[in-house]
């Protein structure tokens, strides 16, 4: 790409107070083929300075909206599953057959607020106590 440089000399005003006259200032600014100035890059700067177009600003807003929408739906799914699980635990009753999250299958003998007693073996009358959040599935639900 070819750059067109425009050089201009400014008028200098010699001050009567200063003993040395000021050197004339010369300004140079590169122009592209459309006649627009090319943005200068500071060699000490971490990144070049660029002008943002309206398209890039609207694109950034769209990008932010998409990110928030994705995050909303990612957080919504676990909440929905937790509500379904809480509803299933609330509807449990005595003599329901359940499977725990550990894979133990048993029949509910007693339900309290913070624990559930399961009968896991009929021949030995073996019972275990579990917390309600350990219930994975109600197997009596379909019957």
Secondary structure, DSSP 4 states (H G I P E B T S, - for coil): ---EEEEEE------SS-SSPPPPPEEEEEE-TTSPBPPP--TTSSS---PPPHHHHHHHHHHHHHHHHHHHHHHHHHHHHHHHHHHHHHT--TT-EEEETTS-EEEEEEE-SS-EEEEEETTTTEEEEE-GGGEEEETTTT-
